[in-house]
Amino acid sequence: MRFKRVGIVVAAVAALAMGAMTSSAYAGTGPAPGASSGERTAVRSTAPSAAGNPASARAQASGVCDDAYQIGATTYLGDDGNGGHWVSLKQFYSPKCQQNYGYIWVWDSYLTQYPDPYEIRIGVWDKATNKVLGQVITKDTRAQEFWSQGTSTVKDCTRADGYFISPVESIYTQTALRC
């Protein structure tokens, strides 16, 4: 029995020594626990998108925290006559910054059909104060992506609040209330 234990110990020490000779690992290196292979190699895009990208240049310029994600359903505005939309409105939430954001995306279907500039107003409506907070107004623009300022309303019932004002149509809408 003693011989068998010594053999096991020798085999274990040899295996450890072989591993030490072929590779090293240090605390903090490698992917986060549970990360998929796609998460390990993916480079986060900074391109604006209809889905809303908190890492985009406009989002970062507005102070949107990079961990923000959509909460609730998207509201669509306008109709291009072919089943497409002109504008979409979303609400985002950042767990890291504890803030809510409003987001508007103007679709290519509007931009290609109408050359004139428009005005966008985007914010977060707070039920507790009955006010639109963090509102950003952008006039005379043809940009696609718009973010409100962050609002400290995560403990309140809120919804994204948006205006799309163009020579063709002026539309006001809100997303569904989130509590």
Backbone as ProteinMPNN parsed JSONL, in Angstrom:
{"seq_chain_A": "MRFKRVGIVVAAVAALAMGAMTSSAYAGTGPAPGASSGERTAVRSTAPSAAGNPASARAQASGVCDDAYQIGATTYLGDDGNGGHWVSLKQFYSPKCQQNYGYIWVWDSYLTQYPDPYEIRIGVWDKATNKVLGQVITKDTRAQEFWSQGTSTVKDCTRADGYFISPVESIYTQTALRC", "coords_chain_A": {"N_chain_A": [[0.821, -1.189, 0.0], [1.973, 1.217, 0.792], [3.87, 1.608, -1.24], [2.214, 2.077, -3.445], [1.021, 4.579, -2.769], [3.269, 6.262, -2.764], [3.96, 6.099, -5.449], [1.754, 7.354, -6.618], [2.018, 9.957, -5.58], [4.5, 10.679, -6.699], [3.808, 10.637, -9.422], [1.921, 12.718, -9.481], [3.51, 14.95, -8.75], [5.272, 14.955, -10.922], [3.505, 15.513, -13.012], [2.688, 18.109, -12.329], [5.149, 19.425, -12.555], [5.654, 19.128, -15.296], [3.561, 20.648, -16.356], [4.279, 23.182, -15.411], [6.546, 23.644, -16.873], [5.617, 23.942, -19.454], [3.646, 25.945, -19.637], [2.385, 29.041, -18.244], [0.319, 30.667, -15.859], [-1.215, 33.524, -14.604], [-2.773, 35.344, -11.959], [-5.621, 37.092, -12.954], [-5.161, 36.958, -15.67], [-6.279, 35.87, -18.894], [-9.619, 34.889, -20.015], [-12.673, 36.13, -18.514], [-14.323, 34.284, -15.916], [-16.604, 31.933, -17.15], [-16.972, 33.248, -19.558], [-17.872, 33.225, -22.955], [-16.376, 31.898, -25.973], [-16.728, 33.768, -28.002], [-17.09, 36.129, -26.544], [-14.595, 36.402, -25.465], [-12.949, 37.076, -27.583], [-14.173, 39.112, -28.967], [-14.272, 42.422, -30.214], [-15.472, 45.367, -29.032], [-17.846, 47.172, -30.79], [-17.913, 50.552, -31.934], [-19.69, 51.717, -33.513], [-22.629, 53.517, -34.463], [-26.031, 52.344, -34.07], [-29.262, 50.989, -34.978], [-30.225, 49.471, -32.92], [-29.131, 50.662, -30.736], [-26.217, 51.694, -29.367], [-24.28, 51.884, -26.648], [-21.58, 52.388, -26.666], [-20.986, 53.989, -28.779], [-19.732, 56.942, -30.506], [-21.407, 59.216, -30.238], [-23.005, 58.441, -28.088], [-21.1, 58.239, -26.05], [-20.257, 60.907, -25.994], [-22.516, 62.018, -24.933], [-22.395, 61.095, -22.408], [-23.242, 58.524, -21.784], [-23.246, 55.532, -19.989], [-21.15, 52.732, -20.565], [-22.191, 50.203, -20.1], [-24.874, 50.243, -20.467], [-28.145, 49.059, -21.294], [-31.023, 48.137, -23.295], [-34.258, 48.634, -21.933], [-37.539, 47.472, -21.685], [-39.984, 47.762, -24.372], [-39.504, 48.724, -27.831], [-40.635, 51.745, -29.316], [-42.137, 52.725, -32.301], [-42.1, 55.294, -34.771], [-43.872, 57.076, -37.296], [-44.343, 56.217, -40.805], [-43.099, 54.826, -43.654], [-44.582, 54.192, -45.837], [-44.057, 51.801, -46.994], [-44.11, 49.84, -45.138], [-41.999, 50.281, -43.487], [-40.229, 52.092, -40.882], [-39.863, 55.463, -39.618], [-38.665, 56.521, -37.351], [-37.294, 55.275, -34.283], [-37.814, 54.733, -30.791], [-36.35, 54.27, -27.642], [-35.743, 53.075, -24.267], [-32.997, 53.053, -22.065], [-30.945, 51.443, -19.553], [-28.419, 51.719, -17.094], [-26.667, 49.631, -15.047], [-24.211, 50.006, -13.764], [-23.825, 52.816, -13.582], [-26.227, 53.531, -12.53], [-28.355, 54.845, -13.909], [-30.9, 56.076, -16.158], [-31.629, 56.339, -19.67], [-32.806, 58.024, -22.604], [-33.336, 57.125, -26.034], [-33.106, 57.756, -29.483], [-33.463, 56.7, -32.83], [-33.074, 57.526, -36.181], [-34.343, 56.245, -39.062], [-32.941, 54.931, -42.143], [-34.886, 54.82, -44.111], [-36.413, 57.124, -43.783], [-34.44, 59.122, -44.062], [-33.496, 58.793, -46.711], [-35.753, 59.334, -48.176], [-36.571, 61.925, -47.532], [-34.986, 64.973, -47.765], [-34.711, 67.176, -46.095], [-33.617, 68.874, -43.08], [-34.295, 68.108, -39.586], [-35.758, 68.238, -36.26], [-34.901, 66.915, -33.095], [-36.035, 65.806, -29.964], [-35.163, 64.381, -26.999], [-35.596, 62.55, -24.018], [-36.099, 61.467, -20.584], [-39.036, 60.618, -19.111], [-40.242, 61.12, -15.888], [-42.276, 59.639, -13.585], [-42.575, 60.227, -10.853], [-41.915, 62.934, -10.578], [-43.3, 64.029, -12.621], [-42.035, 65.118, -14.84], [-39.97, 65.732, -17.732], [-36.785, 64.599, -17.842], [-33.23, 65.104, -18.235], [-33.307, 65.959, -20.844], [-32.376, 66.363, -24.238], [-32.073, 68.563, -26.886], [-31.9, 68.69, -30.309], [-31.473, 70.608, -33.045], [-32.123, 71.295, -36.544], [-30.843, 69.092, -37.995], [-29.435, 66.109, -39.549], [-28.626, 63.81, -38.529], [-28.509, 60.375, -37.281], [-28.572, 59.165, -34.772], [-29.446, 59.646, -31.389], [-29.07, 60.531, -28.011], [-30.327, 60.936, -24.705], [-29.391, 62.863, -21.801], [-28.077, 61.218, -18.899], [-30.275, 60.059, -16.333], [-31.05, 60.116, -12.893], [-33.057, 58.108, -12.063], [-33.686, 55.491, -11.505], [-35.091, 54.242, -9.483], [-37.613, 55.072, -9.824], [-40.744, 55.158, -11.658], [-40.472, 55.219, -15.098], [-40.21, 56.424, -18.527], [-39.009, 56.528, -21.883], [-39.001, 59.564, -23.685], [-39.929, 61.224, -26.538], [-39.604, 63.524, -29.299], [-40.103, 64.029, -32.722], [-39.571, 66.257, -35.09], [-40.323, 67.405, -38.138], [-40.32, 68.791, -41.531], [-42.162, 67.239, -42.833], [-43.706, 65.816, -40.963], [-44.69, 66.085, -37.539], [-44.041, 64.369, -34.655], [-44.878, 63.081, -31.513], [-44.008, 60.901, -28.904], [-43.941, 58.226, -26.434], [-42.181, 55.605, -24.719], [-43.366, 52.516, -23.254], [-44.363, 52.601, -19.815], [-41.981, 51.969, -17.303], [-41.391, 50.376, -14.301]], "CA_chain_A": [[0.0, 0.0, 0.0], [2.875, 2.357, 0.872], [4.466, 1.759, -2.553], [1.193, 2.64, -4.324], [0.883, 6.001, -2.43], [4.471, 6.957, -3.235], [3.836, 6.159, -6.906], [0.751, 8.375, -6.939], [2.62, 11.254, -5.26], [5.525, 10.94, -7.716], [3.108, 10.939, -10.671], [1.321, 14.042, -9.334], [4.597, 15.935, -8.795], [5.763, 14.976, -12.299], [2.501, 16.198, -13.828], [2.796, 19.529, -12.008], [6.401, 19.924, -13.126], [5.482, 19.2, -16.749], [2.69, 21.796, -16.611], [5.034, 24.399, -15.137], [7.53, 23.843, -17.934], [4.994, 24.218, -20.747], [2.836, 27.158, -19.651], [2.221, 29.74, -16.975], [-0.886, 31.475, -15.743], [-1.151, 34.448, -13.479], [-4.076, 35.872, -11.574], [-6.058, 38.216, -13.766], [-4.961, 36.742, -17.098], [-7.274, 35.004, -19.51], [-10.989, 35.396, -20.049], [-13.442, 36.106, -17.273], [-14.999, 32.996, -15.738], [-17.897, 31.788, -17.815], [-17.051, 33.971, -20.818], [-17.879, 32.372, -24.14], [-15.242, 32.191, -26.851], [-17.038, 35.008, -28.708], [-16.848, 37.245, -25.641], [-13.155, 36.515, -25.23], [-12.242, 37.629, -28.727], [-14.927, 40.191, -29.591], [-13.906, 43.805, -29.986], [-16.732, 46.091, -28.955], [-18.025, 48.149, -31.85], [-18.28, 51.911, -31.544], [-20.575, 52.206, -34.571], [-24.022, 53.718, -34.067], [-26.914, 51.322, -34.631], [-30.683, 51.103, -34.652], [-30.43, 48.814, -31.624], [-28.594, 51.52, -29.68], [-24.896, 51.241, -28.946], [-23.762, 52.82, -25.646], [-20.155, 52.639, -26.899], [-20.817, 54.849, -29.955], [-19.157, 58.264, -30.222], [-22.463, 60.129, -29.75], [-23.399, 57.992, -26.748], [-20.035, 58.63, -25.128], [-20.303, 62.369, -25.878], [-23.667, 62.333, -24.074], [-22.138, 60.575, -21.066], [-23.916, 57.241, -21.572], [-22.36, 54.499, -19.448], [-20.964, 51.71, -21.595], [-22.902, 48.957, -19.8], [-26.315, 50.477, -20.612], [-28.866, 48.153, -22.192], [-32.419, 48.51, -23.481], [-35.304, 48.091, -21.063], [-38.851, 47.679, -22.276], [-40.156, 47.601, -25.817], [-39.237, 49.847, -28.729], [-41.776, 52.419, -29.923], [-41.796, 53.17, -33.652], [-42.816, 56.486, -35.217], [-43.907, 57.307, -38.728], [-44.516, 55.096, -41.725], [-42.55, 55.225, -44.952], [-45.488, 53.748, -46.89], [-43.658, 50.459, -47.426], [-44.003, 48.996, -43.953], [-40.826, 50.667, -42.697], [-40.419, 53.143, -39.886], [-39.017, 56.645, -39.729], [-37.931, 56.766, -36.106], [-37.581, 54.382, -33.16], [-37.566, 55.312, -29.471], [-36.056, 53.223, -26.658], [-35.199, 53.483, -22.976], [-31.845, 52.26, -21.64], [-30.602, 51.462, -18.131], [-27.04, 51.35, -16.765], [-26.498, 49.177, -13.664], [-22.975, 50.563, -13.205], [-24.01, 54.242, -13.28], [-27.544, 53.714, -11.919], [-29.043, 55.899, -14.647], [-31.73, 55.765, -17.319], [-31.378, 57.181, -20.841], [-33.677, 57.902, -23.757], [-32.584, 56.916, -27.276], [-33.851, 57.842, -30.748], [-32.755, 56.346, -34.066], [-33.788, 57.903, -37.4], [-34.079, 55.174, -40.023], [-32.563, 55.288, -43.514], [-36.1, 54.979, -44.919], [-36.767, 58.548, -43.734], [-33.33, 59.94, -44.561], [-33.405, 58.715, -48.171], [-36.983, 59.851, -48.776], [-36.742, 63.349, -47.244], [-33.659, 65.574, -47.609], [-34.693, 68.329, -45.185], [-33.241, 68.626, -41.68], [-35.376, 67.958, -38.615], [-35.416, 68.478, -34.852], [-35.127, 65.782, -32.195], [-36.026, 66.044, -28.515], [-35.136, 63.077, -26.338], [-35.392, 62.609, -22.572], [-36.715, 60.41, -19.775], [-40.137, 61.133, -18.306], [-40.243, 60.546, -14.544], [-43.62, 59.708, -13.012], [-42.522, 60.828, -9.516], [-41.868, 64.4, -10.685], [-44.102, 64.388, -13.789], [-41.192, 65.972, -15.679], [-38.998, 65.119, -18.635], [-35.449, 64.88, -17.313], [-32.11, 64.759, -19.11], [-33.689, 66.202, -22.236], [-31.435, 66.94, -25.2], [-32.757, 69.059, -28.082], [-30.982, 68.861, -31.435], [-32.204, 71.244, -34.138], [-31.504, 71.423, -37.859], [-29.908, 67.969, -38.097], [-29.74, 64.937, -40.365], [-27.976, 62.679, -37.855], [-29.404, 59.24, -37.045], [-28.515, 58.647, -33.4], [-29.611, 60.686, -30.373], [-29.16, 60.048, -26.628], [-30.565, 61.932, -23.665], [-28.457, 62.815, -20.682], [-28.469, 60.219, -17.913], [-31.148, 60.534, -15.255], [-31.005, 59.295, -11.669], [-34.474, 57.78, -11.876], [-33.851, 54.036, -11.574], [-36.045, 53.784, -8.468], [-38.911, 55.639, -10.188], [-41.365, 54.687, -12.892], [-39.999, 56.108, -16.161], [-40.304, 56.006, -19.922], [-38.331, 57.424, -22.821], [-39.907, 60.594, -24.163], [-39.292, 61.749, -27.735], [-40.246, 64.309, -30.349], [-39.485, 64.072, -34.042], [-40.22, 67.404, -35.72], [-39.776, 67.559, -39.489], [-41.248, 69.463, -42.443], [-43.164, 66.272, -43.276], [-44.593, 65.447, -39.858], [-44.181, 66.228, -36.178], [-44.569, 63.236, -33.898], [-44.47, 62.945, -30.114], [-44.367, 59.588, -28.36], [-43.222, 57.714, -25.267], [-42.176, 54.152, -24.583], [-44.217, 52.06, -22.153], [-43.883, 52.921, -18.471], [-41.166, 50.929, -16.642], [-41.274, 50.619, -12.856]], "C_chain_A": [[0.866, 1.254, 0.0], [3.49, 2.64, -0.502], [3.484, 2.444, -3.523], [1.034, 4.141, -4.065], [2.075, 6.801, -2.943], [4.413, 7.116, -4.748], [2.853, 7.234, -7.337], [1.327, 9.762, -6.697], [3.66, 11.625, -6.31], [4.864, 11.325, -9.042], [2.501, 12.338, -10.618], [2.378, 15.132, -9.424], [5.132, 16.054, -10.22], [4.79, 15.726, -13.208], [2.548, 17.699, -13.58], [4.043, 20.131, -12.635], [6.283, 20.065, -14.637], [4.62, 20.404, -17.118], [3.436, 23.097, -16.41], [6.034, 24.678, -16.245], [6.876, 24.281, -19.242], [4.166, 25.49, -20.773], [2.767, 27.761, -18.266], [0.908, 30.492, -17.009], [-0.761, 32.322, -14.5], [-2.554, 34.945, -13.182], [-4.405, 37.068, -12.457], [-5.821, 38.033, -15.257], [-6.051, 35.825, -17.621], [-8.662, 35.595, -19.435], [-11.643, 35.334, -18.677], [-14.111, 34.75, -17.138], [-16.346, 32.999, -16.443], [-18.01, 32.527, -19.137], [-17.026, 32.991, -21.983], [-16.691, 32.743, -25.02], [-15.481, 33.47, -27.641], [-16.779, 36.229, -27.846], [-15.358, 37.449, -25.413], [-12.453, 37.243, -26.358], [-12.946, 38.833, -29.341], [-14.355, 41.555, -29.22], [-15.205, 44.584, -30.039], [-16.79, 47.182, -30.015], [-18.374, 49.513, -31.268], [-19.202, 52.532, -32.592], [-21.974, 52.449, -34.018], [-24.893, 52.639, -34.703], [-28.349, 51.571, -34.21], [-30.985, 50.486, -33.294], [-29.998, 49.698, -30.46], [-27.284, 50.961, -29.174], [-24.32, 52.237, -27.943], [-22.275, 53.109, -25.786], [-19.921, 53.549, -28.109], [-20.267, 56.213, -29.539], [-20.209, 59.221, -29.666], [-22.93, 59.737, -28.349], [-22.358, 58.431, -25.726], [-20.003, 60.142, -24.93], [-21.46, 62.819, -24.986], [-23.489, 61.809, -22.656], [-22.84, 59.266, -20.756], [-22.899, 56.221, -21.06], [-22.329, 53.309, -20.399], [-21.652, 50.381, -21.308], [-24.414, 49.089, -19.976], [-26.925, 49.486, -21.6], [-30.333, 48.55, -22.226], [-33.302, 47.848, -22.443], [-36.648, 48.409, -21.708], [-38.823, 47.552, -23.792], [-39.815, 48.886, -26.564], [-40.558, 50.415, -29.226], [-41.328, 52.947, -31.28], [-42.686, 54.33, -34.056], [-42.791, 56.564, -36.732], [-44.021, 56.03, -39.536], [-44.031, 55.553, -43.088], [-43.434, 54.799, -46.125], [-45.179, 52.354, -47.405], [-43.493, 49.517, -46.241], [-42.792, 49.296, -43.089], [-41.141, 51.817, -41.755], [-39.502, 54.323, -40.169], [-38.098, 56.768, -38.522], [-38.274, 55.676, -35.099], [-37.11, 55.039, -31.868], [-37.393, 54.168, -28.479], [-35.64, 53.863, -25.344], [-34.081, 52.508, -22.606], [-31.607, 52.442, -20.15], [-29.15, 51.024, -17.955], [-26.966, 50.912, -15.312], [-25.272, 49.813, -12.999], [-23.174, 52.016, -12.76], [-25.342, 54.543, -12.6], [-28.296, 54.881, -12.564], [-29.881, 55.311, -15.775], [-31.411, 56.765, -18.424], [-32.493, 56.973, -21.851], [-32.822, 57.799, -25.008], [-33.519, 57.007, -28.473], [-32.919, 57.478, -31.893], [-33.638, 56.758, -35.24], [-33.361, 56.924, -38.494], [-33.715, 55.727, -41.404], [-33.789, 55.527, -44.388], [-36.593, 56.424, -44.894], [-35.684, 59.382, -44.41], [-33.226, 59.927, -46.082], [-34.626, 59.32, -48.86], [-37.111, 61.367, -48.625], [-35.386, 63.997, -46.951], [-33.576, 66.69, -46.562], [-34.266, 67.95, -43.771], [-34.471, 68.609, -40.772], [-34.852, 68.284, -37.224], [-35.765, 67.232, -34.045], [-35.097, 66.286, -30.762], [-36.129, 64.683, -27.843], [-34.837, 63.259, -24.857], [-36.027, 61.404, -21.901], [-37.796, 61.067, -18.926], [-40.176, 60.365, -16.994], [-41.622, 60.735, -13.919], [-43.623, 60.412, -11.658], [-42.55, 62.357, -9.568], [-42.781, 64.928, -11.783], [-43.344, 65.368, -14.692], [-40.342, 65.12, -16.616], [-37.621, 65.566, -18.163], [-34.384, 64.485, -18.335], [-32.355, 65.072, -20.573], [-32.561, 66.861, -23.034], [-32.247, 67.324, -26.432], [-31.701, 69.3, -29.156], [-31.792, 69.389, -32.609], [-31.398, 71.192, -35.425], [-30.442, 70.349, -38.098], [-30.369, 66.946, -39.123], [-29.037, 63.715, -39.788], [-29.006, 61.574, -37.608], [-29.563, 58.9, -35.576], [-28.574, 59.795, -32.392], [-29.807, 60.046, -29.004], [-29.516, 61.204, -25.713], [-29.39, 61.92, -22.698], [-28.946, 61.72, -19.731], [-29.34, 60.84, -16.835], [-31.07, 59.571, -14.078], [-32.425, 58.938, -11.256], [-34.719, 56.279, -11.807], [-34.815, 53.495, -10.53], [-37.458, 54.289, -8.746], [-39.483, 54.913, -11.403], [-41.013, 55.7, -13.984], [-40.361, 55.555, -17.532], [-39.509, 56.993, -20.775], [-39.384, 58.33, -23.44], [-39.259, 61.245, -25.381], [-40.204, 62.523, -28.663], [-39.418, 64.185, -31.615], [-40.238, 65.151, -34.799], [-39.557, 67.635, -37.075], [-40.759, 68.342, -40.35], [-42.389, 68.544, -42.889], [-44.188, 66.006, -42.184], [-43.9, 65.712, -38.524], [-44.858, 65.169, -35.322], [-44.001, 63.267, -32.489], [-44.868, 61.547, -29.652], [-43.535, 59.274, -27.131], [-43.18, 56.195, -25.365], [-43.128, 53.793, -23.448], [-43.552, 52.39, -20.813], [-43.157, 51.722, -17.879], [-41.005, 51.291, -15.18], [-40.343, 49.598, -12.222]], "O_chain_A": [[0.561, 2.23, -0.685], [3.617, 3.802, -0.887], [3.885, 3.289, -4.324], [0.922, 4.913, -5.017], [1.908, 7.89, -3.492], [4.783, 8.167, -5.272], [3.094, 7.945, -8.313], [1.144, 10.656, -7.524], [3.696, 12.768, -6.765], [5.323, 12.25, -9.712], [2.558, 13.071, -11.606], [2.169, 16.138, -10.103], [5.416, 17.162, -10.674], [5.213, 16.488, -14.077], [2.458, 18.482, -14.525], [3.994, 21.231, -13.186], [6.775, 21.044, -15.199], [4.915, 21.104, -18.087], [3.239, 24.037, -17.18], [6.338, 25.838, -16.524], [7.525, 24.931, -20.061], [3.993, 26.074, -21.843], [3.044, 27.107, -17.26], [0.445, 30.904, -18.072], [-0.256, 31.874, -13.471], [-3.417, 34.96, -14.06], [-3.567, 37.943, -12.677], [-6.243, 38.879, -16.044], [-6.671, 35.088, -16.855], [-8.864, 36.667, -18.865], [-11.217, 34.583, -17.799], [-14.436, 34.124, -18.147], [-17.12, 33.951, -16.339], [-19.052, 32.446, -19.788], [-16.244, 32.04, -21.989], [-16.074, 33.791, -24.827], [-14.528, 34.195, -27.928], [-16.307, 37.253, -28.342], [-14.918, 38.577, -25.188], [-11.471, 37.95, -26.128], [-12.351, 39.518, -30.173], [-14.002, 41.807, -28.068], [-15.959, 44.465, -31.004], [-15.886, 48.012, -30.118], [-19.045, 49.612, -30.241], [-19.464, 53.734, -32.558], [-22.455, 51.673, -33.192], [-24.543, 52.085, -35.745], [-28.621, 52.263, -33.229], [-31.898, 50.929, -32.596], [-30.446, 49.506, -29.329], [-27.248, 49.866, -28.612], [-23.911, 53.33, -28.336], [-21.754, 53.987, -25.098], [-18.772, 53.85, -28.433], [-20.329, 56.588, -28.368], [-19.932, 59.96, -28.721], [-23.215, 60.602, -27.521], [-22.703, 58.938, -24.659], [-19.751, 60.614, -23.822], [-21.39, 63.876, -24.359], [-24.334, 62.05, -21.794], [-23.019, 58.924, -19.587], [-21.821, 56.068, -21.634], [-23.353, 52.928, -20.967], [-21.695, 49.513, -22.181], [-25.157, 48.156, -19.671], [-26.31, 49.124, -22.603], [-30.831, 49.211, -21.315], [-33.132, 46.675, -22.11], [-36.851, 49.511, -22.22], [-37.79, 47.276, -24.4], [-39.836, 49.98, -26.0], [-41.491, 49.667, -29.523], [-40.26, 53.549, -31.394], [-43.873, 54.359, -33.732], [-41.816, 56.17, -37.372], [-43.825, 54.924, -39.031], [-44.506, 56.56, -43.616], [-43.074, 55.02, -47.282], [-45.958, 51.787, -48.172], [-42.803, 48.502, -46.344], [-42.577, 48.64, -42.07], [-42.205, 52.431, -41.839], [-38.497, 54.195, -40.868], [-36.913, 57.078, -38.651], [-39.41, 55.202, -35.057], [-36.139, 55.796, -31.853], [-38.178, 53.22, -28.466], [-35.24, 55.026, -25.3], [-34.202, 51.3, -22.807], [-32.004, 53.446, -19.557], [-28.705, 50.069, -18.591], [-27.181, 51.731, -14.418], [-25.299, 50.121, -11.808], [-22.734, 52.396, -11.675], [-25.572, 55.664, -12.147], [-28.801, 55.773, -11.882], [-29.618, 54.217, -16.275], [-30.982, 57.888, -18.159], [-33.059, 55.884, -21.948], [-31.709, 58.322, -25.046], [-34.594, 56.407, -28.477], [-31.757, 57.882, -31.929], [-34.811, 56.388, -35.296], [-32.177, 56.794, -38.806], [-34.119, 56.827, -41.781], [-33.743, 56.345, -45.306], [-37.138, 56.902, -45.889], [-35.981, 60.246, -45.235], [-32.9, 60.95, -46.683], [-34.537, 59.768, -50.004], [-37.692, 62.026, -49.487], [-34.711, 63.613, -45.995], [-32.479, 67.101, -46.186], [-34.524, 66.834, -43.318], [-35.551, 69.049, -41.164], [-33.669, 68.567, -37.036], [-36.784, 66.585, -34.28], [-34.242, 67.091, -30.392], [-37.07, 63.928, -28.088], [-33.946, 64.02, -24.481], [-36.438, 60.449, -22.56], [-37.514, 61.958, -18.124], [-40.148, 59.135, -16.974], [-42.079, 61.864, -13.744], [-44.575, 61.125, -11.341], [-43.141, 62.998, -8.699], [-43.013, 66.134, -11.873], [-43.92, 66.312, -15.233], [-40.04, 63.959, -16.337], [-37.331, 66.76, -18.094], [-34.618, 63.633, -19.192], [-31.69, 64.519, -21.448], [-31.893, 67.783, -22.564], [-33.014, 66.517, -26.958], [-30.731, 70.026, -28.937], [-32.687, 68.709, -33.112], [-30.174, 71.063, -35.412], [-29.283, 70.663, -38.37], [-31.536, 66.918, -39.515], [-28.87, 62.706, -40.472], [-30.212, 61.8, -37.709], [-30.61, 58.389, -35.179], [-27.853, 60.784, -32.518], [-30.612, 59.128, -28.852], [-29.058, 62.328, -25.92], [-28.509, 61.064, -22.78], [-30.118, 61.346, -19.77], [-29.164, 62.003, -16.471], [-31.028, 58.354, -14.259], [-32.928, 59.404, -10.234], [-35.844, 55.831, -12.027], [-35.312, 52.379, -10.683], [-38.391, 53.979, -8.005], [-38.787, 54.155, -12.079], [-41.23, 56.9, -13.813], [-40.756, 54.398, -17.68], [-39.363, 58.16, -20.412], [-40.515, 57.911, -23.687], [-38.149, 61.768, -25.276], [-41.392, 62.232, -28.799], [-38.188, 64.23, -31.578], [-41.415, 64.981, -35.117], [-38.387, 68.011, -37.153], [-41.907, 68.541, -39.952], [-43.456, 69.019, -43.278], [-45.391, 65.973, -42.444], [-42.682, 65.578, -38.403], [-46.084, 65.081, -35.271], [-42.801, 63.456, -32.292], [-45.955, 61.07, -29.981], [-42.558, 59.958, -26.826], [-44.03, 55.577, -26.007], [-43.636, 54.677, -22.76], [-42.327, 52.445, -20.711], [-43.65, 50.596, -17.941], [-40.537, 52.381, -14.851], [-40.116, 49.637, -11.012]]}, "name": "protein", "num_of_chains": 1, "seq": "MRFKRVGIVVAAVAALAMGAMTSSAYAGTGPAPGASSGERTAVRSTAPSAAGNPASARAQASGVCDDAYQIGATTYLGDDGNGGHWVSLKQFYSPKCQQNYGYIWVWDSYLTQYPDPYEIRIGVWDKATNKVLGQVITKDTRAQEFWSQGTSTVKDCTRADGYFISPVESIYTQTALRC"}
